[in-house]
Structures are given as structure tokens and as C-alpha cells.
């Protein structure tokens, strides 16, 4: 059956995404309504949300009793940061031990070895920071490691991100009250009410489509078309894949990731998984408007980032539905049919359009899942991927994405107020030097973590030897690697031999700094703002829910963030494109 025209696939995807952002956004706003100190009430047609309390509350209370959590014990921003770091340090230690000693742990059905100390450092750091960047093939982990190491981290790390959102909302809804809520209560609510039920629903759809789900075996022995015998790694594919995509995680049980039929068997499963990536992040932006009592403002922010997301996706689709110049054959009468686009490194089940939408969605969120080989993309397609990185992943990750986006929103409100000669404020809270210094720290983390290691890598022989391609494409391989780590994304351009001591240590440090430096700064901002009085909006205040504000926000994102990386992009995909795409 022929695939629909690219414009149809593109339109259907974004229409479905917009509908789901609204529905899931209202649900997420309800989940954290009280924790955000909000007066939000869902529309009447979503009043059935309230009946879910009878299901979720007993489960949460049971977890509180077992773990000793006192949800009434509220924290200041410093206490919140401490709780985040302690909780995530526990995840890191758990992962490091499991990875180092998986060879002696149970459910090691195919006798995989434990990871080396440097690879275990990188892997534990990567999955703890919700980056999920892999310097190994998924087949090198046991079923136990995937299920009770990686799988647990895939739920707890996005739950950490979710728990930050109501705390940050308290910075604007509190009236001279420094308390930001209880981190552990917010983690439990995010797990029980959001991540677990939605991931379960996605997993059921995947299993219905043919995805594998087992923890009782590590391999499937089959007879190939050539009458040979092949052992294929299997495991809890459907469950891991569901939270991997919805939790903006990444990684995969198989080296080919979501290009394999065990993880992503059909075009329908591909659509579901592609939608899962942006829904958790954009729904949080919508929920923000509900928490602060201004839904139209939430919609305006969604619109701004949706415009960037749709534009870059359009560039990716144009690039991948065009010809790959590296595949043009002019010798011996041979030709490569590229009438439907660039099929190099892509699955026929998904085609260039489905792969392009997925790929751009990956780098528009902190999701490391891939369904095609990014290093086989055209120069134009590769540019769209890297430019999305340069904006700090457009919508970024679950929970943390909202906070990163609000850094640009606050900066835009600050700049916009100064442009019209007004006192800078946002949602009734004055913006002063204490908050703005932390905003700039957060925004500067990405270029510092990407560009300095990039400069080292292009002159360090060990890193140069890891490049699989010369010139512009080799430069892009390394640039993508550091973007992937420093933006907590985790996807791979591939072609780069990144499983070395240099990349394990550098990337391992990047993912930790990129995760916890911004979180600390953002919670400090919330702490400062929470202690301030609410100033009523006046006619002279900057209106943050108008098309003019949306346009200014887009301009700030592109000028302040993305264009910092323009010289690096010129040496990478732009240079390749201008030189003929080869």
C-alpha cells in the first residue's frame, strides 16, 4: 500500500498532537492543581477527573506509608534542591552497581558481561539525568538490567522532572511564602497519576500491534531465509518502549532501536510513539497556563514553540523527501530510485516522512529514541536536527522542558517590558537582578557545555580518530554527540565511535551538569519569586498572551539561543549543504 503524500502525514500528525496536548494538558493541570497552589478547575466535560481520586489516592497513601514520606512537610527551594540531588544520587548508584555486576545478577539469559567502569559511569549518568545516551548496543544489557535498572530509571527520572513543575508554579502563585511543596509527594503523584497509566496504555497498543513483551527469555532463535540460524535479543520491549517515548527517555533493547519490529512494528505504532514524545512536554506548557490562572497565556507559549517545532519538522520533511546526493550513481548505467525521497538508513514501514517527523520530534524533545539512521540524512535534514538542538530541544523534556522554556519566557517578558519603558514583571511578580542572573546561567549552560568540548574534540587526536566521516559530516558527528549529551537528549547521529574513555567521561560529565545546574538555578528563581508580593496587572503591563508576545518570544529564542551555534553549524550541516550535500 502506498504511503499518503508527505503533506497529509504532516498535517494529520500535528492535528492529532494539538488535540492531545489540550486533553493531556488539562489532565496534568488537574494532577498537580493543589501542589501548584492553584485555583484551577477543569472544564465541565473533564469533571470526571475528580472521580479518579478514589483510585489513585489509596495507592499514593500506601506508598507514603511504606516509604515514610510525609506529604505535608513542605520545602524551601534549598530543601527542594537537596531532595532532588539525594533522590537522583540513589538512582545513579543503583544503575552503576547493576551495570557493573550484571554478569552475576539474575535474568542474564545470554551471558552478557558487566560494563567497564568508564562506560558504566557514562550509562548511569546518562539514564539518571533523563538523557539515555548509549555508548553501547542495547543487546549488551541483560533482561534484569533493562527491567530493574534502566526500566526503573526511565520512570523515576521523568517523575523528577514532573515534580519540579508545581514547585516552580509556586513561585508565582505563592504570596510571600517561600515554601515550594514536597518533592517526594510530587514524584509519587507524577508516577501514579501520569506516567504509569499513560505508559501502560501505550504499551497495550504496542503489544496489540505486535511488539514483544517478556522477561522470561533473553533471545529468540529463528531460521533465516537463507536456512541459517539467528539468535535475536528480546525482552520487555513494549513496556520499555512506552515509557522510553512518553517519558522523553531513549535507548533501546536492540541496537537498531525503534527501527526494529520488536519495538516499533507498524506504521500505527510509529504514529503512537511519535505522538508520545511531544505530548508530555507540550501538555506541561498548557498546564502552566491553567496553574497560574491564565489559560490563554499557556496557549500562547504552546503556539510559539509549536510554530518552531512545525517549521523545523517541515524542513526535515523537505530534506528527507528530496534526493540524497550521496546516493546519486552515474557509473556503469546504475541508478538509485529516489522518487519517494531519501530511503538510505530508513525503514520501509515508515518511509522518509514518518522518519523525518520522528527524527525532528526526537531533537525537539529530550528523547533519544530513533527509527532511522540520522547520519544517513541529507544535509538539509541534518541541519534541522541540529538547529532544534540549538534551541535547547524546542520543548525539551518532561517537566524540565517547561522550566527551560519559561527561562526564555521570563527573558522575553524582561526584554519586552524594557522595550516599552515598563517595570519588568511576569505574572504579577517583579523581575529583578536576583532572578535574571539565574535565567542567564540556565541559558548559557548549553553553549558552554557544547562548544568548549567541541573545540577540544576537533584538535584531540583520540576524538578525531573516532570520526567515521571526513570534513563537514565528521564535524557534525561530534557536534551532534555533544548536543545530545548537553541538551539531555540522548539520540545518536551514529558513525562516531563514541564508546571510548574520552567520550564516556566528557559526555558523562556533560549530562550531569546539563541536568542539575539548570534545575538548581530554576528552583532558586522560584524561591526568590515565591517570597515576593503579587503586583496587580495594569494597562501598562506587558500582555503575555498576544500574537506580538508570541512573535517576540520566537525572536528571542532564535537570536539569543540558536544563533549562538551558527558558526558551529556552518562548519557542520550548513557547510555540507553549501558544498553540494556530500
N, C-alpha and C positions, 0 to 999 in steps of 0.2 A: 504494500500500500504506500502510495506516495505521501511524503510529508506535506503539511499545509504550507502556504507561502510564508516566508520569514515575517512579514508584517502582521500576519494573522497570529502566529505563535507569540510574537512580541506583544501584541495588543491583548490577547487572552491572558497572558501571564500577568500583566500589570493591572488589568481589571480585577482579576481574582485576588491579587496581592492587596489592592486598595480595599476591597470588601473585607478581607480577613484582618487587615490592620485595624479597621474600625471595630469589628466584633471582638477580637482578642484584646484590643486596647481597652475597651470598656470592661472586659473581664479582669484584666490586670489592674485597672484602676480600682475595681471593687476589692480585689485580693488585698491590696495594701492601703485601703482607704483610711482605716483607723491609725495604722502605723505611720502614715504620712501626715497625721493630724489634719485630715481634710474633711470637709463637709460634703464631699462628692456623693451623689446618689445616681445609680444607673438609670437610664430611661425606663419607662414603664414596661416596655416589651422585653427588658432584661431583668425584670424583678425576680425571676426565678433563680437568679444568682443567690439570693438570700437563703433559699432552701438548701443550698449546698453546705451551709454551715453545719447542718445536722450530720453530714457525712464526714467533713474534714475536721471539725473541732475535736471529737473524741480521739482521732488519730494523732493530732498535734499534742493534745494533753498527755497522751500516753508517751510520746517522745520526750516531752518536757520532764515527766516523772522519771523515766529511765535514765535520762542524761543529766538530770539535776539542773536544768535550765529554769531560771526564774524570769518569765517574760515581762514581769512588772519592773524589773531592775533596769532603769534607763541609763544611758551612757552619754558622756560629753564626746566631743569629736576625738579627743586624745584616747579615751577609753575605747571608742569605736575602732580607731586605727589599731590599737593594741590587740583587740579581739580578732580583727581581720588577719593580722600577721601571725598570731598564735594558731588560729584555725588553719591557715594555709601552710604554716610550717609543719603541722601534723600531717597534712596531705602529702607534702613533699617527702617527709621521712618515710611514710607508708609506701609511696611509689618507689623511692630509691631502694629500700630493702627488698621489695618484691622483684624489682628489675634485676638487682644484683644476684639474687638467690632463686630465680625462677626455675633453675635446673634441679633444685632439690625440693621445690614445692609441689603439691599435688596437681593433677589435671595437666601434666606436661606430656601429652599423648604422643608427641613427635620428637621428644628429647631435645628441645632447644636449649642452648647454653645461656648462662647468665650474661648480662651486658657488662662491658668493661666499665671502669669507674668513671671515665670521662663521658662515655655515651649514656650511662645511667644518670649522670649529673644533668646532661642536656635534656634527656627524656623526662626526668622528674620535674625539672624546672619548667619545661615546655608545657606539660599537662597540668601542673599546678597553677600556672599563670593563664590557663584557658587559651593557650596558643596552639598546642597539639602539633607542633612541628616535628616531623620524623626524620631522623638521620639513619634509619634502618628500614628494612622491608617489614610490613606487618606480619609476614609469615615467621618472623624471628621472635615472636612472643607466644607464650603458651596460652591455652584457654583460661587458666587460672589468672594469669596476668591481665588478659583482656577483660575478664569478668569482674575480678575483685581488686584490681589495681586501676587500670585505665578506665573501666566502666564506672567505678565509684567516683573517680576524679571528674569524669565527664558530667556527673550530676552536681557534685559539690562546688566545682569552680564557677559554673554559671549561677548557682544559687548564691555564691558570694557576690557576684555582680548584681543580682536582683536585690540583695539585702542593702546595697548602697543607695538605691533609688529613694526609698522612703526617708532615709536619713538625710539625703540632700534636699528633698522636698521640705523637710522640717526647717531648713534654713530660711524658707520663705513663708511657711505657714505658722511658725512659732512667733510669739510676741514676747521678745526679751526673755526667752527661755533657752538656755544653752543645751538642753538635753535633746539628743537625736534619736532616741528609741533604743531598742535592744537588738544588737546584731544577730544573736543566735535565734531569737524569735523570728526575725525576718528571713533568715536562712531556712528555717523549718517551714514557714508559710510558702516560700518560693518553691521548695521541693514538693510539698504535699499538695498544694493547690494549683501549681502552674506546670512545673517541669515534668513530674511523674505522670499526671493524667494525659497531658498532651503528647508526650513521648510514647506513652502506651498506645494511644490512638494511632499515631503514625506507624508504630511497629506492627500493629494489627493489619493496617493497609499494606505494608510491605510484605508481610507473610502471605496475605491473600493474593498478592501479585507474584509470589514465588520466591521471596527472599528466604534464606536459610536461617534457622534459629535453633541452636543446640549447644549444650555444654557437656555432652556425654561423649563427644568424639572430637578429635582434632584434625581428621583428614577424611577425604572421600576418595576411594580408589575406583578409577573408571578406565574403561577401554577406549582408546582414541580411534579416530577414523582410520589411522594407519595400522591398526591392530596392536598398538603399543599399550603399555600400562602407565597411567599417570596418577600421582597422589596429589590431590588438591586440598589446600588448607580450608577448613571450615570451622565455625564457631558460632557465637551469639550475634550473627550478622544483623538481624532485623533490630534487635534491641539497641545494639551499639550504634547502628546507623541512624536510628531515630533521634537519640539524644545527641549524637555527633552533629547532626544538622540543626536541630532545633535549639540546642544549647550553644550554637556557634563554636563548636569544638573543632574536630578534624581528625586526621589519622584514619586508619582502616585496618581491618584484619588481613586483607590481601594487599600485596604491593601495588596492584593496579587500582586500588581504592574504589571509588564509586563507578568506575568503568566496568567492574565485574558484575556478572549477572547474579551472583550470590548476594551482593549488597544492593544492587540497583537494577532489577531485572527487566523493566518495561518502560515505555515512554510515560505511562501514568505514574509509576513510582518516581521517575525522574522529575516530573512536574511537581509531585507532592514534596519531594526532598528539596527541590529548588525553592519552592514557596516557603518551606520551613525556615530557611536561612534568614530572610529579611523580616519575617513576621514577628519574631521575638524582639527584634531591635526596634522596628518602626512602631510596634504596638506600645512600647515603653514611652516613645516620644508623644504619642497620642495621649497615653495615660497621664503624662506630666501635666498637660493642659487641664485635665479633669481634677488632678490633685490640687493645683493652685487656683482652682475656681475659674478658669478661663479656657474652655474647650477650643475656642476659635484660635487662641494662641498656639495650642498644641497642634491644631490642624495646619496653621501657617508654617510651623517648624517642619512638620511632616512634608508639606508641599515643597519647601526649599530643598530638603535633602532628597526627596523623590525626584525632583527635576534633575539634580545632578546624577542620581542613580540611573534614571531613564536615558539621559543624554549619553552617558558613558556606555550603557548597555547597547544603545543604538550604534555607537562607534564600533563596539565589539562585534555586533551582528554584521555590520557592513564589512568589517575587516575579514571575518571568517566565512562569509558567503561569497567573498571575492576569491580570486586565484592566489595561490601560494607561489610566488616567483621562484622559490627554491625547488618547486616540483615541475617546472617547465622543462620538457625534454625536447631537444632539437636534433638528436643524433640517431642515425640508423632507422629513421622512419617511425620511431617510437613516440607515443603521446600519452599523457595522463589526463583523463577526463575530469575536468574541474567545473563542469556546468552547474553543479549544485553548490560549489564552494570548496573550501579547503578541508578535505577529509583526512589529511595527514594527522595521525595521532588521535583520531576521534572514533567513537563507537557509531556504527551504522544505526543502532537503535535510536540514537538521539540526534545525529546529524549536526551540521555546523551551527544552526540556530540554537537548538537546545543546549549545545555545548557552550556557545558564546554567552547565553543568558546565565547559565550556571557559573561559568568562569568569572564573569564580571560581578555576579552576586557574591561569589567567594571573596573577592578582594574588596567588595563594598561592605563586607562584614568581617568579623574576626573568625572566619570559618576556613579550616584547612582542607576541607573535602574537595576532591577534583574528580571530574568524569571525563577528562581529556588531558592530553599532554600539552601543557602550556608552552613548552619550548618548541612545539611544532606549530604554534600560532603564527600568523602573519605579523609583520612589523606593526601594522596599524592596530591589530588586535592586542598585541603585547603592550603597546602604548596605553591602551585603555585600562588594562590590568594594573599597570604601574602608576598611572595617574590616579586611579581610585585609591591605591595605597597612599599616595602623596597627600590626599585629603584626610588621612588617618582613617581609612576604610569607610568613608562616607557615613554609614550608620553604625559602624564599629560592632561591638559585641553586646550580648545580653546584659543589661544593667549598666556595665561600664560604658557602653556606647552612648546611653543617654547623658551621662555625666560629661563625656568628652565633647558631645555635641553642644551641651549647654555652655561649655567654655567659649565656643565660638559665638553662641547666642549672647552671652554676657559681654563679650568683647564688642560685638556689634551694637548692643544697647549702649555701651560706654562711648564708642566712637560716634554713633548716631546722635546721642544727646549733646556731645561736644560740638558736633556739626551745626546744630540748631541753637546753640548757646544755652542749653539747659543743664541742670544738675544731673549727672549720671545716676540713674537708678533703674532697677529691674524688678518688676512685680512688687512694687511698693517698698523695696529695700535699697537704701543708698549704696552705691558702688564707690568704694574708697581704695586707697593705696594698699591696704592690707589684703583685700580680696584680689585686686588686679595683679599684684606681684605673683600670686599663686596661679592665676589664669595664664600668665605668660610662661611660668615654669612648665605648666602642663603642655602648652602648645609647643614649646621648644624641645621637649623630650624627644619627640620623633626625629626631627632633623639631626640632632646631636648624635643619637644612637645609630642612625643610618649612615650619615655622611662621613663621620670620623673613621669608623671601621672600613667603610668603602675605600677611603683614601689609603688606608694601610694595606688592604687586600690587593689593590692593583699594583703594589710595588713589592709585596711579600711573595717570594718565590713559591712557598708552600701553597698559598692561596691561588696563585697563577696556575700552578700545576693541576689544581682541581677543576679548572675550567675545561669544559668539553668542546667549546667552540672558540674561535679566534674573534678578535675585533669587537664590533658593536654587540653581537649576540653574547659573547663571553662576558662582556661588561654587564649586560642585562641579567645574566645568570646570577652574578654576585649581588647586584643591586636588588634583585627580586628576593634573594636569600635574606639580606639584611632588612629589607622592608617586611618580609614575612615574619621575622623574629621581633623586630622593634615595634611593629603595629599589632603584635599579639595575634597574628593571622594564622600562620602555620602551613599554608599551602605551598606547593613547590613548583618552581619553574622547570626543575629537573635538568639533567645534563651536567649539573655541578656535582662533583664528588665531595659532598659535604660531611661525610662520616669520618672526619679527621680530627685530631686533637685541637687544631686551630679553630675550626668551625664549631666543634662541640662546646668549647669553653666560651668563645666570643658570643655565639648565639645563646648559650645558656645564661650568660650574664645579661644579654640584651632583653630576653623575655622577662626576666625578673625585674629589672629596672623599669622597663616599659609598663609593667603592670602595677607595681607598688609605689613608685614615685608619684604618678598622677593620682592614684587613689588617696594617698596621704595628703597631697595638696588640695584635692577636691573636698575631702572631709574637713580640712581646715577652713576652706571657704564657707562651707555650710555652718561650721561652728561660729565663725565671725558674724555671718548674716543672721543666725538664729537669735543672737543677743541684741539685735537692733530692733528699733520700733518700726512699725508699719507706717509708711507715709502714704496718705491717700493720693490716688492718681488725680491729676488736674488737666485742664485743657492744654497746658504747655508740656505735658509729659509725652515722651516718645511712645507712639502707638506701635505695639509689637505684634499686631495681628492683621496688618495691611499688606497689600502687594509690594508697597515701597520697602517695607521692612524685610520681606522675603528676598527682594532683589538685592538689598544691601547685604543681607546675610550671605547670599551666594557669592557676592563680590568679595567679601571679607575672607570667606573660606578659600577661594581660589587665589587671591592676592597674598594673603598672609601665610597660608599653609602650602598649597600646592606649588606655587611658583618658586618657593624656596628650593625645590628639587629640579627646577628647569635645567640648570647646567648638567646635572647628572643624567637627566632624561635625554639631553642632546647627545651625550656620549653613548647612550643605550638605544632605545627603540626609535627615537626621532632621527638619529644619525643613520640607523639601519634603513628607515623608511626613505630618507632623502637620497640614500645611495642606491636605491632600486629594490629595497626589500630583501636583500641577500646578505 
